[in-house]
């Protein structure tokens, strides 16, 4: 019976692949049979792992894609006829119309169909990223601040991958000193991740809000004592005992001791609320940074995610993103802009950096 079910499922998925191929060909008028012949055997096996969904939900998701493709193709034909395009119309105009429907119309129809099938949360998670890209948000990543993975085609693929099929979980510890809003976003992002797990929350303040988050999320916590951290073993034994492989600083206000950096070489990340090398160094954190940016009448600010070395805010940057600073901005309003950038980008960059290093 199980074998019969497997054969039926395979036939359904094979038909689905052929249907998707026809949808794309109908919209773009491009024969892609050769590409689907190559991709079909590996595509279906990896999709379910990548999405992290069960069998029944997987079928519903495929149905959403199939119905959306059919609807988009039909609507495209209607619009093409309505605007008066025929086979004699210049090919570029017809192609641009079909691409516009594929990029914009498809996204709207996809969400509507997903809602009807009860899969709106799944699709909306990915649509938000597409909408952010379509909104034209500015990114600034200079040559010496790009991910190291951008130097090869395989590494570029690593950056784009949302999930990784890696047999062993990568366990990370999040260090924070305050309320822990960034820590919460990181925990949420990796809650059901296939290969990265937040295994420890550490704080240098016994009353920090981030410890309440750890308790709520049922994650082990560690309170760091100053003398032992700077002049003792820096809690290296505790971290190694639970197989921590990466340390993520999320509003952690103490300088990381050299012993800890040597114990986790190239495996400690920090986020800074400014565009380093500007407004970094000892004492430049939180509102002090935003006050300095406003006082200097800067036209833009942003965040920098970087590796940690022996100096404050000095390690190699891996990512920067900017936001405008207007004349009406205050340190408080700028802080809100920066916090939104941190919440949006930090978990994604953590994932990309870790996956890039794991694959090496």
N, C-alpha and C positions, 0 to 999 in steps of 0.2 A: 504493500500500500504506500509506504514511504517512497519507494522507487517510482511508482506511478505518479505520485504528487510532484516529485522532483522533475520528471519528464514534462508534466503539464506546465509547471512553473517556467521551465526553460523555454517551452514553445511560446508561452505568453510573452516572456521577455524578448524573445527573438522577434516576434511580431511587433512588439512595441518599438524596437530599434528600427525595423523597416518603416514603421509609421512615421517616426521622427525624421528619418531620412527623406521620406516623401514630402513632409511638411516643409523642410528646409529647401528642397528642390522646387516646390511649388512657389515659395515666397521669393527665392533668389534666382530661380531658373538656372541652377548650376548642378551638374551631375556630380554627386559626391559618393557614388557607389563604392569606388575604390577605397576611400577613407573609412567608410563604415565596415567594409569587409575586413579591414585591419583592426579596427577599434572594438568591434562587437564582442569578440571573445574575452577581452580583458575589462571592458567597460562595466558590464553588469556585475562582475565579481567584486569590483572595487567600490562601486557606488554605495552599496549598503553599508560597507565598513566606513566609508568616508562620512556618510550622513549620520551614522550611529542610530539607525532606526530598526524596528522589528519588521517581521515579514509582512503583516497586514498593512502597516503604515507605509511600507515600501511600495506595495501595490497601489495604494491610494495616491501616493506621490506621483507614480508613473502615470496613473490615470489623469491626474491634474495636468501633467505635461502634455499628454496626448490630446486631451480636449482643448487645451489652450492653443496648441499648434493648429488643430483643425479650425478652430474659431478664428484665429489670426489669419490663416490662409484664405478663409471665406470672406472675411471683412476686407482684406487687402484687395481681393478681386472686385468686390462691390465698389470700393473707393476708386480703384483704377478705372472702372467703367464710368463712374460718376464724374470724374475729372476729364474724361474723354481720351484717356490713353489707349492706344491700340498697339498692335505689333509693329506698326510703321512709325510709332513715336520714337524719338531719339532714345537709344538704349540707356543712356546715363540717367535721364529723368525717371525712367521706369525703375531703374535700380535704386535710385535715391529714395523714391517713394516706398519701395519694399523694405529698404533698410530702416527708414523712419518708422514703419509699422513694426518691424522686428524689434527695434530698440525701445520705442516708447509704447506703442499699442500693446505689444506682447506683455510688457510688465504689468500694465493695468488689468488686462484680461486674466493674466496669471493669478493675481491676487483675488479677483472676483471668483474664479473657479476654485481656488484654494479655500476660500471662505465657505463655499457651498459644500466642499468635501471635508470640512473640519480641519484643514491643514494650514490655516492662515498663519499661526505663529511660526511654523517651520519655514514657510516661504518669506514671511516678512523679515526674518532675521537676515536673509541674504539680500532682499530688496533694499534694505536700509543702506547697505554698502554700495549698491549700484546707484541709488539716489544721491548719496554723498559724492560719488564720482561725477554724476551728471550735473550736480550743482556747481561744479567748477572750483572746488576748494583748492587753495594754493598749498603746495608742498614745496619745501626747500631742502634739498639734500645735495650738498656739494660733493665734489669728486672724492674728497678724503673722508666723507661722512656717509658714504653709501654702505649698504650691507656688503660684507666681503663676498657674499654668495653671488653678487651681481657680476662676478668676473667669469662665470661659466654658465653655459646653458642649463646644465643640470641643477645648479644652485638657484637659478631664476625660477625653475619649476618648483624647487623647494619653497621659495618665498610665497608662491601663489597657492600652494597646497593648504587647505584649511585643516586637514587632519592627517596624521601620519600612521602608517601601519608598521609600528615598531613594537617588537615583542616585549621589551622591558620598559616600564614606566619611568619617566624622569621625575624625580621628586625634588620639589623646590621649597625653600623656606622664605617666607615674606617677613622682612624686618620693618617695623613701623613704630613711630613714637606718639602718634596722636589718635584721632577718631577713627582713622582707617578707611576712609572712603575709597582710596585707590586699592587698598587691600581687598575690600569687598568686591570691587569690579573684577579684580584678578581672580578671586575665588569663584565668582559667578561664571566667568569666562571658561575656566578650566573644570567646572563642576562635573561635566560628563565627557571630558576630553579622553581620547583614546590612549595617549601616551605621556601626558604631562599632568602631574598631580601636586596640588598645594598640600604639603605634608606637615608643615609647621608654621605657626605664627610666633614671632619673637618681638618683644618690646623692651625698651629700657625704662619704661614707666609702669609701675604696678597698677595705676588707675587708668591707664589708656583705654580709650573706647575700642581699639582694635582687639583687645583681649576679650571684650564682650562679644565681638563678631566671631572670634575663634570658638568661644563657648557655644554660641548659637549654631554655628556651622559644624560643630562636633569635630573640630580640628585641634590637635595637641598644641599647647602654647608653652612659651618659655619666657621667663622674666630675667633680663640680663642685668647683672650687677656690675657696676662700673669698675671696681678694682680688679675683679677677675677678667673682665673683658679686655682691659688695656694692659694689665700687668701679669695676668695669669695665662691660662690656656685658651682664652677667647672662646670657650665653649666648643672648641673644635671636636673634642671627643664625643660630646652629645650629638652634634650634627652628623658626624660620620657614623655613629651607632645606629641612626635611623635612616642611613643611606641618602642623606641630602646631597644633591649634585649641583644645585644652583642656589644662589642667594639673590633675592630680589629686594632692593631697598625701595620702600614706598612711603616716603616721608620720615625716614629714619635720620635723626638729627646728629648722631654721633659720627665722628670720623672712624672708618673701619680700620682696625689695627693691622699692621703689616703681616703678623702671623696668620691672620684669617685670610688675607689676600693670597698669601703663599700656599695656604691649604686648599684654596679654591681658585687656582690660576685661570684667568679668563672666563670665570663662571660667576661673576658678581655684576649685576646691572643696577644702575641708579637712574632716576628721573629728576631733572632739574627744571624749575619753572621759568626758564629764560633761554635765550639763544646763546649758549656758550660759544666762545670764551667770555662774552660779555656777562657781567653781573653774576659771576661765580666766585668761589673761594670761601674762606672762613667767615661765618656770620651772615652770609648771603643765602637766606632761606625765607620761604613764606612771604609775609607782607613786606619784609625788608627789600626783597627783590623787586616787588611791584612798585613800592615807593620810589626806588632808585630809577626804575624805567620811566615812571611818570615825571619825576623831577628832571630827567635828562631830555624830556620831550621827544622820546623815540616814536617813530611812525609805526613800528611793529614790534611785537614780542612773540613769544612762543614757548615751546618745550624742547629740551634736549634729552635724549636717552643715550647713555654712554656706559662703557665698561668702567669699573672702579679700579683705580690704582692708588699709590701711596699719597697722593695729594688731593686736596679738596677739589671736586668738580673738574678733574684734569684728565681722566681716562679717555680712551679713544671713543669718539661719538659714533653711534650707529644710525641715529635717526633724529631729524629735526622737522618740525612743522610750525608754521607761523600763524599769527592772527593780527589784524590791524589794531593799532592804538589810536583812538580819536582824541580830539581836543576835549571832549566831554567825559572821557574816561577818568576814573579815580582808581586808586589802588584796590578798592573793593570791587569795582566793576571789572577791572582787569583780572583780578584773582578768579572771578567767576568764569571768564573766558578761558583762562589757562586751565582751570580744573576740568572743564568740558573736554579740552584737548587731551588732558592726561587720562581721563576715563575712557575716551574713545580709542586712543592709540597705544597706550602702554601694554595692555594684555596682548594685543595683536603682535606688537614688536617682540615681546617676550617669547611668544610662540615661534615666531620666525627665526629669531636668533638661536634659540635652543634647538629647533629642528635642523637648522643649518649646521650647527656644531655636532649634533648627534650623527648626521649623515657622513661626516668627514672620516 
